[in-house]
Amino acid sequence: MIRTTPRVPSPRRLLAAALLLAVPLAPLHAQKRSARSSAASAGSSSASVDAARKFMEGAEREITELSTKANRAQWVAANFITDDTEGISADATKDLNVAIQRLAIASKRFDRVTLPAELRRKMTLLKLSLAAPPPGNPADATELTRISSSLEADYGKGTYCRPAKGAAAGGKEECLQINALSRILVDSRDPNEMLDAWQGWHRVGAPMRERYARFVELSNKGARELGFADAGAMWRSNYDMPPDEFAKELDRLWTQVRPLYLSLHAYVRARLSERYGPQVVPPDGMIPAHLLGNMWAQEWGNVYPLVAPKGASADPGYDLTALLKAKNTDAMGMARYGEGFFTSMGLPKLPPTFYERSLFVKPRDRDVVCHASAWTVLNPDDVRIKMCTEVTGEDFVTVHHEEGHDFYYMAYRNQPILFQNGANDGFHEAIGDAIALSITPDYLKTVGLLDRVPPASADTALLLRQALDKVAFLPFGLLIDQWRWKVFSGEVKPASYNAAWWELRNRYQGVSAPLPRSEADFDPGAKYHVPANTPYTRYFLARVLQFQFYRAMCREAGFTGPLHRCSFYGNKQAGAKLSAMLSLGQSKPWPDALEALTGERRMDAGAMLEYFAPLQKWLDEQNRGRSLGWDQSSRSATK
């Protein structure tokens, strides 16, 4: 069973808490439309540019003060989960959100005033500042905050208790949280044991269902008060283009990468079918979700030992986890490796408080929200990470990812607070991962973790291992917000939440539920970003952008070999390009920021395809005679 103790809620934790709880982008189409209407009617408006400027100055002061209080309260609540910390954090977050909503509504009186471009962009950003805008009614705003914080707290406290195993168990229970349950999916090769862990964790979502439906209702109410059709439409307005055009961009990018995903899926399915048998993994069907080494089947790298190339090419030449342990690397040491990469490119060091105030390992004496996150808490120079780090190759990459956020925070700290965010939310997620792509064998040798660079024959294994995370994630990165946008719009009703969730997972991922699911379940709640209300399309965009950023920095560093072998560690020219982009924050539309680093103004998955081109060729050879795709009506018969 999942044990959760009812508590006073804690606030939703978004990645950039100090940055207005993840302020989204100002849509260019909205700015242009506003400019046209301003020119037509400014003469009849009693408001003035001076009044608008004074209003914004006051708004930024108020937001800065309230966001600092909320950040501190959120940090404490995430690191000390108690009734009191949840209540304090909920109150501080409510005060900030209500203030932003009040200011956003008040700013509407300047909609028809011709304003300087920078001031107009701030007004637009202010209206788009909250992922869950609270309604103007104080009682509704309080209810929204308490519901959202209770959902995240339930996730953080989620525990699956089952009878203890072994002769000495004596009828006792063992209670496991997400890290321990995830470890079972990584280490076990027993489908029944993995199924037990999977269904045990997914029980965490069921108690959230009714509250989540009310959360959707209240979020939509707040979004409508700002002039949006619903909260999902508000999210889709964050990308400097009309919402419908943004949806088309996502389709275009998915169309670029889908053939590579289908090839990877077919190969992995065949190998898992060999391992577990066709009665568990249908050779032409979907892959059961509990067999892919990850609680949400979002990344598949943990099943690499089962699907590694056969023969001599199976050995990638090194095991990063083993290398780290051989050097007696601890969690803080991993963080220092990450910092060292950024500083080698000429970026400034992390402040001493980073190491003093971050949470690097799970405490033994209390519950914490273990989901890895980056924070800026008291001021732009107070950057931290919070993660229950384990000394593994996977967490080594995660540390680089989270520190990428912190270096971004520091780079744009001199921007006005409404511009202190990524050019779009995908940018923030992509920075650290672009650096992590440069964790090549050459880099590991340079920093003393690896003695000898493996030969080119090991590249297939390395690329396959990368693709099991980078490529396998792509459809999952799309479908979470596809589901939420349908929920917010009312296309998906509460009575079909779970059915719609699995329909999308079946269609996009070719992944099936490992046992029958019903509307008594709420499986979306078992994924952190749903109860935390963190928009997720950013992660799909980040998967595309990180390769585009990586290729640009490789070119700047003068690298001319196969893209996957490039490391720009220590290259100051690449670092200068990166810094120029990071320092812009959100002050310019994202195509301008993209151009500053890459010279390109359009997101393009071509860099990812170039990186994995040798693997695509190899997969085509392995899949000869196999069918690509899957029948959505097929189900595995897990026993």
Secondary structure, DSSP 8 states (H G I E B T S, - for coil): -B------------TTTTTTTT-----HHHHHHHHHHHHHHGGG-S--HHHHHHHHHHHHHHHHHHHHHHHHHHHHHHHS--HHHHHHHHHHHHHHHHHHHHHHHHGGGGTTS---HHHHHHHHHHHT--SS---SSHHHHHHHHHHHHHHHHHHHH--EEEE--STT-TT-EEEE-HHHHHHHHHH---HHHHHHHHHHHHTTSGGGHHHHHHHHHHHHHHHHHTT-SSHHHHHTT-SSS-HHHHHHHHHHHHHHHHHHHHHHHHHHHHHHHHHH-TTTS-TTS-EEGGGSSSTTSS--GGGHHHH--SGGGG--S--HHHHHHHTT--HHHHHHHHHHHHHHTT-----HHHHHH-B-S--SSS----S-EEEE-SSTT-EEEE----SSHHHHHHHHHHHHHHHHHHHTTTS-GGG-S-SSHHHHHHHHHHHHHT--HHHHHHTTS-SS---GGGHHHHHHHHHHHHTTTHHHHHHHHHHHHHHHHTSS-GGGHHHHHHHHIIIII-EE-SS---TT--GGGGSTTTTTT---HHHHHHHHHHHHHHHHHHHHTT--S-GGG---TT-HHHHHHHHHHHHHTTSS-HHHHHHHHHS-SS--THHHHHHTHHHHHHHHHHTTT---S--TT------
